[in-house]
Amino acid sequence: MCIRDRDQGEAASVASAASDSDLVFVTGDKVAVLWGLNELFGSGERVMRVPVFVRLMHEAAALDTAAVRTVAARAASHGKVPTWWPAWLAGL
């Protein structure tokens, strides 16, 4: 497979997650999501978008509210957030 220079980071991340079932591939790129879904299989969530990952990390006390708000500002600038995202942020 020929991997474009701009896709090498995603390729390495998918390969890492494929070799270790404890790892999750997190991306905001829709093509990379499909790539990960094609390559990572098994039980549990192995591919997720950034807002879902951030929420899980916050709920596990691995990210504080300030970090969540920083990510939220960037996510909003891309305009692609889940329908539950604004209400969840408002409740923080």
FIMIRO-987853 format. One record per residue (C-alpha): residue in one letter; z, x, y. Coordinates in steps of 0.001 Angstrom, whole numbers. Layout:
+--------+---------+---------+---------+
: residu :      pz :      px :      py :
+--------+---------+---------+---------+
:      A :       Z :       X :       Y :
...
+--------+---------+---------+---------+
This chain:
+--------+---------+---------+---------+
: residu :      pz :      px :      py :
+--------+---------+---------+---------+
:      M :       0 :       0 :       0 :
:      C :    -891 :    1265 :    3460 :
:      I :    1940 :     745 :    5935 :
:      R :    1187 :     779 :    9647 :
:      D :    3280 :    3148 :   11769 :
:      R :    4956 :     253 :   13596 :
:      D :    6020 :   -1315 :   10261 :
:      Q :    7650 :    1773 :    8749 :
:      G :   11175 :     765 :    9826 :
:      E :   10851 :   -2629 :    8155 :
:      A :    9330 :   -1036 :    5061 :
:      A :   12226 :    1398 :    4757 :
:      S :   14776 :   -1386 :    5281 :
:      V :   13192 :   -3633 :    2651 :
:      A :   13004 :    -694 :     238 :
:      S :   16683 :      78 :     820 :
:      A :   17686 :   -3529 :     224 :
:      A :   15469 :   -3679 :   -2866 :
:      S :   17247 :    -675 :   -4350 :
:      D :   20771 :   -1973 :   -3614 :
:      S :   21531 :   -5640 :   -4303 :
:      D :   24593 :   -5483 :   -2026 :
:      L :   22360 :   -4998 :    1020 :
:      V :   20835 :   -7746 :    3158 :
:      F :   17624 :   -7375 :    5162 :
:      V :   18078 :   -8708 :    8721 :
:      T :   15114 :   -9070 :   11071 :
:      G :   13778 :  -11058 :   13966 :
:      D :   10146 :  -10366 :   13069 :
:      K :    8430 :  -13270 :   11285 :
:      V :    6050 :  -11021 :    9335 :
:      A :    8977 :   -8878 :    8202 :
:      V :   10846 :  -12009 :    7082 :
:      L :    7945 :  -12904 :    4790 :
:      W :    7755 :   -9320 :    3559 :
:      G :   11451 :   -9321 :    2720 :
:      L :   11255 :  -12724 :    1038 :
:      N :    8424 :  -11456 :   -1151 :
:      E :   10240 :   -8275 :   -2176 :
:      L :   13915 :   -9227 :   -2377 :
:      F :   14945 :  -11649 :   -5058 :
:      G :   18008 :  -12507 :   -7056 :
:      S :   21070 :  -14546 :   -6290 :
:      G :   22436 :  -14922 :   -2774 :
:      E :   20889 :  -14566 :     631 :
:      R :   19009 :  -11283 :     838 :
:      V :   16914 :  -11993 :    3945 :
:      M :   18195 :  -13520 :    7159 :
:      R :   17416 :  -13676 :   10830 :
:      V :   19596 :  -12043 :   13450 :
:      P :   21470 :  -15172 :   14686 :
:      V :   22574 :  -16075 :   11152 :
:      F :   23719 :  -12516 :   10505 :
:      V :   25618 :  -12385 :   13804 :
:      R :   27394 :  -15657 :   13028 :
:      L :   28390 :  -14464 :    9555 :
:      M :   29672 :  -11160 :   10940 :
:      H :   31663 :  -12941 :   13669 :
:      E :   33179 :  -15362 :   11171 :
:      A :   34155 :  -12377 :    9006 :
:      A :   35817 :  -10793 :   12082 :
:      A :   33349 :   -7899 :   11978 :
:      L :   31913 :   -8670 :   15458 :
:      D :   33912 :   -9677 :   18489 :
:      T :   32866 :  -12425 :   20896 :
:      A :   31623 :   -9941 :   23513 :
:      A :   29199 :   -8412 :   21003 :
:      V :   28032 :  -11882 :   19975 :
:      R :   27337 :  -12805 :   23593 :
:      T :   25346 :   -9585 :   24097 :
:      V :   23167 :  -10398 :   21097 :
:      A :   22901 :  -14028 :   22213 :
:      A :   21494 :  -13025 :   25602 :
:      R :   18794 :  -10966 :   23923 :
:      A :   18044 :  -13656 :   21339 :
:      A :   17669 :  -16287 :   24067 :
:      S :   15184 :  -14061 :   25907 :
:      H :   12966 :  -14231 :   22813 :
:      G :   13250 :  -18013 :   22699 :
:      K :   13638 :  -18199 :   18929 :
:      V :   17134 :  -19320 :   18074 :
:      P :   18372 :  -21846 :   15508 :
:      T :   19118 :  -25398 :   16647 :
:      W :   22870 :  -24833 :   16029 :
:      W :   23009 :  -21611 :   18091 :
:      P :   23758 :  -23051 :   21604 :
:      A :   26574 :  -25322 :   20365 :
:      W :   28085 :  -22536 :   18265 :
:      L :   28040 :  -20117 :   21221 :
:      A :   29595 :  -22727 :   23496 :
:      G :   32480 :  -23051 :   21035 :
:      L :   33339 :  -19349 :   21091 :
+--------+---------+---------+---------+
